[in-house]
Every structure is written in structure tokens, then in C-alpha cells.
Amino acid sequence: MASEVAAAAANAVRRTAKEMHGIVVSAGLMDKTVKVRLGGLRWEPRVQKWFKEPRFKLVHDPCNSVRQGDVVAITPSWRVSQHVRHVVKHIIAPHGEGIDERPPIPTLEERIAERAAKRAAKDERRAAIKEEQARIRAEEVAALKASKALKAERAMNAQQASKAQPTTLDDVD
């Protein structure tokens, strides 16, 4: 587990160079997810002019601390859902209530530790389920062996009973 945390930290350090800044355009509609508008320009060769072409990213907000209008810094992270692949790093300029009145945004180390704890809990649950299934399977195998032994014993008793009484022609008809 320690190696997983170290690998996640190394990957996160590599991704920090890709920090982007944007404005939150939608917050509070999805739990722990906000929509951020990133700046962008597109060159139109026909008119020889640059046009604004913003990009929009769905960003994970672990504590629901970002509000609409905030200027935030986002970084790539592990995939949270199908379209959410970035996380809020920090709030650059708050809009509305101050940062002190909001829940704090967890640091990278806190997020990695939380993820490792969730993974450990999941592994424990899976191990408990596997142990339970193995116990049930062992009980079923023991019951099957017992029923086979009982059938074999009955068959032997039937053979011994048939050997004790010789069959005659009258018994066959």
C-alpha cells in the first residue's frame, strides 16, 4: 500500500506542471463537481483574426467549497467519473463569501491518503467476502461428501442384504 501511495504521489508531482486557471461557471448543481471555463483562442485564417474559444472542464471539488464566479487553479488527477478528470487545487480569487467561511480544499497528500484509506477498506471488505464464500463452499463440499458416503453405505448395505439371501427362480418371476 505504501508503494501505491508513493506511485500516486510521483504521478501527481509530474502532473502539477499542467496547472490551469479558470472561472467556475456552474457550481452546486452536481455534488462535488463544478464546471470551469478555461481560456482559449482559435485562429481563423479566412479573416486573419483570433476568436475566443473557451474550453470547459468538469472538475472534482472534494468538499463542495467552490462557488460560481470563483477563479480557481485546477490540475489533472485520477479519473473520478466518466468526464471528471481534474481536481480543484486552490481558489485564486473567491467570489461572494470569503475562503475562511468555506470548507478547506484538501491538499494533494490528504487526497492521496484518503484514496489509500478507501482502497484499504475496499480490500478488507473483499477479503472478508472471499473468506465467507470459502467457508460456505467448504460447508457445501463437506455436506456433499457426507451425502455421498451415506449413499455408498446404503448401497453396501443393500448388496450385503442381497448376498445374504440367495435368489431363486421363484424370486425372478
C-alpha positions as CSV (number, residue, x, y, z in Angstrom):
1,M,0.0,0.0,0.0
2,A,2.9,2.3,0.7
3,S,4.2,1.8,-2.8
4,E,0.8,2.7,-4.2
5,V,0.8,5.9,-2.3
6,A,4.4,6.7,-3.4
7,A,3.5,6.0,-7.0
8,A,0.4,8.2,-6.8
9,A,2.5,11.0,-5.3
10,A,5.1,10.7,-8.0
11,N,2.4,10.8,-10.7
12,A,0.8,13.8,-9.1
13,V,4.1,15.7,-8.9
14,R,4.6,15.1,-12.6
15,R,1.1,16.5,-13.3
16,T,1.5,19.7,-11.3
17,A,3.2,21.4,-14.2
18,K,-0.1,21.2,-16.0
19,E,-1.9,23.6,-13.6
20,M,-4.6,25.6,-15.4
21,H,-6.6,28.6,-14.2
22,G,-10.3,29.1,-15.0
23,I,-13.6,30.6,-13.8
24,V,-16.3,28.5,-12.2
25,V,-19.4,28.8,-14.3
26,S,-21.6,26.2,-12.7
27,A,-21.4,25.1,-9.0
28,G,-23.9,23.5,-6.7
29,L,-25.8,21.6,-9.3
30,M,-23.7,18.4,-9.1
31,D,-22.3,17.0,-5.8
32,K,-18.6,17.6,-5.5
33,T,-18.3,18.6,-9.2
34,V,-18.1,22.1,-10.8
35,K,-17.8,23.3,-14.4
36,V,-14.8,25.5,-15.1
37,R,-14.3,27.7,-18.2
38,L,-10.7,27.8,-19.4
39,G,-9.5,30.5,-21.8
40,G,-8.7,29.6,-25.3
41,L,-8.2,31.3,-28.7
42,R,-8.6,30.0,-32.2
43,W,-7.0,31.5,-35.3
44,E,-9.4,31.9,-38.3
45,P,-7.3,32.1,-41.4
46,R,-10.1,33.3,-43.7
47,V,-10.5,36.6,-41.8
48,Q,-6.9,36.6,-40.3
49,K,-8.2,37.0,-36.8
50,W,-8.2,35.3,-33.4
51,F,-11.5,34.3,-31.9
52,K,-12.3,33.4,-28.3
53,E,-12.9,29.6,-28.0
54,P,-13.2,28.7,-24.4
55,R,-12.9,25.1,-23.1
56,F,-15.0,23.7,-20.4
57,K,-13.9,21.1,-17.9
58,L,-15.8,19.2,-15.2
59,V,-13.7,19.4,-12.1
60,H,-13.8,17.5,-8.8
61,D,-14.4,19.7,-5.7
62,P,-13.9,17.3,-2.8
63,C,-15.5,19.5,-0.1
64,N,-18.0,21.5,-2.2
65,S,-16.1,24.6,-1.2
66,V,-16.1,26.4,-4.7
67,R,-18.8,28.8,-5.6
68,Q,-19.9,30.2,-9.0
69,G,-17.7,33.0,-10.2
70,D,-14.6,31.9,-8.3
71,V,-11.3,31.9,-10.1
72,V,-9.6,28.5,-9.4
73,A,-6.5,26.6,-10.2
74,I,-7.1,23.1,-11.4
75,T,-4.7,20.2,-12.0
76,P,-5.1,16.8,-13.7
77,S,-5.9,14.0,-11.3
78,W,-7.1,10.4,-11.4
79,R,-10.4,9.9,-13.1
80,V,-13.4,10.4,-10.7
81,S,-16.1,9.6,-13.2
82,Q,-16.5,9.4,-16.9
83,H,-16.0,13.1,-17.6
84,V,-14.4,14.4,-14.4
85,R,-10.6,14.1,-14.7
86,H,-9.3,17.3,-13.0
87,V,-9.4,18.5,-9.3
88,V,-9.5,21.9,-7.7
89,K,-6.0,22.7,-6.4
90,H,-6.9,26.1,-4.7
91,I,-9.1,29.1,-5.0
92,I,-7.2,32.1,-6.6
93,A,-9.9,34.7,-6.2
94,P,-13.2,34.0,-4.3
95,H,-16.5,35.4,-5.5
96,G,-19.0,36.1,-2.8
97,E,-18.3,34.8,0.7
98,G,-14.6,34.5,1.8
99,I,-12.4,31.5,1.7
100,D,-12.3,31.4,5.5
101,E,-16.1,30.7,5.8
102,R,-15.9,27.7,3.3
103,P,-14.7,24.2,3.9
104,P,-11.0,23.9,3.2
105,I,-9.8,22.3,-0.1
106,P,-7.8,19.2,0.7
107,T,-4.1,19.1,-0.3
108,L,-2.7,16.5,-2.6
109,E,-1.2,14.5,0.3
110,E,-4.6,14.5,2.0
111,R,-6.4,13.3,-1.1
112,I,-3.8,10.5,-1.7
113,A,-4.1,9.4,1.9
114,E,-7.9,9.4,1.7
115,R,-7.8,7.4,-1.5
116,A,-5.4,4.9,0.0
117,A,-7.6,4.5,3.1
118,K,-10.7,3.9,0.8
119,R,-8.7,1.3,-1.1
120,A,-7.6,-0.4,2.0
121,A,-11.2,-0.6,3.3
122,K,-12.3,-2.0,0.0
123,D,-9.6,-4.6,0.1
124,E,-10.6,-5.6,3.6
125,R,-14.3,-5.9,2.5
126,R,-13.3,-8.1,-0.5
127,A,-11.1,-10.3,1.7
128,A,-14.0,-10.8,4.2
129,I,-16.4,-11.7,1.4
130,K,-13.9,-14.2,-0.1
131,E,-13.4,-15.8,3.4
132,E,-17.2,-16.1,3.8
133,Q,-17.6,-17.6,0.3
134,A,-14.7,-20.1,1.0
135,R,-16.4,-21.1,4.3
136,I,-19.7,-21.6,2.6
137,R,-18.0,-23.6,-0.2
138,A,-16.2,-25.8,2.4
139,E,-19.5,-26.5,4.2
140,E,-21.2,-27.4,0.8
141,V,-18.3,-29.8,0.0
142,A,-18.5,-31.4,3.4
143,A,-22.2,-31.9,3.0
144,L,-21.7,-33.3,-0.4
145,K,-19.1,-35.8,0.8
146,A,-21.4,-36.8,3.7
147,S,-24.3,-37.4,1.3
148,K,-22.0,-39.5,-1.0
149,A,-20.7,-41.5,2.0
150,L,-24.3,-42.1,3.1
151,K,-25.3,-43.3,-0.4
152,A,-22.3,-45.6,-0.6
153,E,-23.1,-47.0,2.8
154,R,-26.7,-47.7,1.8
155,A,-25.5,-49.3,-1.4
156,M,-23.2,-51.6,0.5
157,N,-26.0,-52.5,2.9
158,A,-28.2,-53.3,0.0
159,Q,-25.5,-55.5,-1.5
160,Q,-24.9,-57.3,1.8
161,A,-28.6,-57.9,2.2
162,S,-28.9,-59.3,-1.3
163,K,-25.8,-61.6,-0.7
164,A,-27.4,-62.9,2.5
165,Q,-30.4,-64.3,0.7
166,P,-29.7,-66.3,-2.5
167,T,-32.1,-65.6,-5.3
168,T,-34.1,-68.4,-6.7
169,L,-36.1,-68.9,-9.9
170,D,-39.2,-68.1,-8.0
171,D,-37.8,-64.7,-6.9
172,V,-37.0,-63.8,-10.5
173,D,-40.5,-64.2,-12.0
